[in-house]
């Protein structure tokens, strides 16, 4: 319990202080073939109306020029948001996810406050792997323009949304230096059924602090430098 409490405390404090280290968000999401803009629910996001699609999570450190940045890596989790009062499933690489939890107020205030659907969602945090910066493999999905790749890497996921009218996607990452990063409200992504809307949710709880964020515990384990 002490370890869990320490993890939650570190996540809460670092989330409040982290933000983007530069003008380019460290973590970005992009739906292959999606359009960038607003659909009446979310603004400045990559949007698709297809219920099955490919989603990229990019870790971008800096433009792909020398000198290369100091070696770093992030353990990354995909944040999946779905409507409060709907039932359904989200499939990630063939794995069915049906459990979603209320969004803790601290998480919203830390960085997801600008991602409007997250205010009206239940969420799940799914670990998706490791991203590092030892190559120029991360494209910069910037305001609707896909720019030259920089130091970093991407994780490609196949996603299918079942029954939900919308599903929103962001990412959380913990670097090798223990810093928390999250996608900004201009570099997130979502599926929206045509004409989808959302209702004001019932009062949330802080239950995810002990449940969903528990999934970040393995991320905080130290990894030896390769």
N, C-alpha and C positions, 0 to 999 in steps of 0.2 A: 504494500500500500504506500509506503514511503517513496518507493521508486516511481510509482504512478503519479503521486502528488508532485514529485519533483519534475517529472516530464511535463505535466500539465502546466506547472508554473513557468518552466522555461519556454514552452510553446506560447503561452499567453503574453509573456514579457517581450520575447523576441519578435512576435508578430506585430506588436505595437510599435516596435522600433525599426523593423527591417525595411519594408517598402522596397522599391527598386534601387539598386546600387548605382544606377546610371539612368540616362534617358531611355535606354532600351531595357524593357523588363527581362529579368533573368529567365523567367518561365513564361511560355506562351502556348496557347492551344490553337489549332487550326483544323477545320473540317475540309477535306480534299474536295475541291469543286464547289465549295460554298460561296455565297455572296456575303460581302461585308456591308454592314449598315444597321438599320433598325427595322423591326417587324411589328412595332406597336407594343412589344413587351420589353425588349431589351435593346439598348442603343450601343452602337460601336462594337459589334460582335460579328463573328463568322457564323452565318445562319444557314441551316438547311431545312427543307421540308420533307426530305426523304427519311424514312424511319430506320434505314440501314445505311451506314456510311463508314468511311475511314477517318479516324481522328488522329492527328499528330500532336504530341506533347514535346515541345522543343525547349532545351536548355541552352540559352544564348549568353555567352560571357562577354564577347567583344567582337568587332569586325575582324574578318580573317586576314589580318596583316601582321607582320612581325613587328616587335617581338611577341611571342605567344604569351598568354596570361599564366600566372602561377598555377600549377596543376591543382585542380579541384574536381570534386564530383558531388553529385546530389543523389540521395535516395528520394524517389518521387512517388507521390500518391495522387491518383485522379479523384477529384471531388465531383461527385455526381449529384445533382439536385433534381428533385421531381416534385410535382404538386402535392400540397398538404393532404387533400381529401380525395385522392385518386389511388387506385390500386393498379399494379402492373409490374413490369420487370424491365431491367436494362441488362443487355448481354454485352460483356466485354471479352473479346477473343473466345467466344463460345461458353463463357462462364456466366450463369444466370444470377443476377442480383435482385433480390426482392425485399431486403431489409433496409429501411431508411429511418433516420432519426432526426429529431428536431435540431435546428441550427442553434448553437449556443450564442448568446449575445456577444460574448467576448470575441468570437471568431468573426462575427459580422462587423464589429467595430474595428477589428484589426486590419482588414484589407478587402473583405468581400462586400462591404457596405455599398460600394459603387456598382456591384453586379446585381442589378435589381431582382432577377428571379430568385436569387439566393435568399432574399428577405422573405419569400413566400414559399419556401421549399422545406422538404425533409431531405437529408443528404446521407450519402455513404462515402466513405474514404477507402479507396482500393489501391493497395500498393501495386505499382506497375513496373518497377525496376530501377536501374541505375543509369544516370547520365553523367558523362564527364566531358572535359574540355581539351582532350589531347589530339583533336582533329578539327578541321573546319567543316563540320557536318550539320550545322543548325542554320536553317533559313530564318530570316527575320520577317515575320508575318505582321507587317506594320501598316495599320490603318487601311487595310484593303489592298495594299501593295506588297507583293512577295519580293523581298530584296535579297541581295547577294548574301550567301551563307557566311557565318562567322565561326569563331571558336566555340565548339559545343557539339551537341548531338541531339537526335530526335528518337522518340519511341512511337512506332506506328501501331494503332489499335483498330480492330474492327468492332464497330458498335452497332447494336440493334436495339431500338426502343419499342417496347410492347405495351400497348394500351394507353400510356400516358399521353396527354395532349401536348406536353413539352418536357424537355429534359435539358438541363444546363450543365456545362462542363468547365471546370477550372482545374488547377493543379497546385499542390503544395510540395515543397522540396526542402530537405535538410542537407546543407553542404557539409563537407568534411571538416569545416571549421565550426560547425554547430549553429550556423545561421539559418533561419527559416525564410523561405521565399514563397511567394504566391503569385498567381496570375493577376494582372491588373484588369480593371473593368474595360479596357480597350483591347485586350488580347485574350478574351475568353471566347467561348463558342456554345452553340446550342441548337437543338432540334425543336422545331415548332410545327405542329400540325396546322394546316391552313386555317386562319382565323382564330387560332388558339388564344385564350386569355387566362387570367388567373385571379383567384379570389383572395381577399385578405385572410391570412391564416389564423387559427386559434392561437392563444398565447403559448409561446414556446417555453421550453425548459432548458436547463443546462445539462441534460442527461448525456449529450454527446461528449461532454468533457471526459466522462468516464467510460464511454462506449466507443464511439467512432474514432476519437483521437487516440484511443488505445492502440489503434493500428499503426500509429507513428512510432511506437516504442522500438520496434526492430530497426527503424531508420536511424536511431540515435546511437546504435552500437558502432564503435569505431572500426574502421576498415583500414587495413595496412595499405600503405602507398604502393602502387604497382610499379 
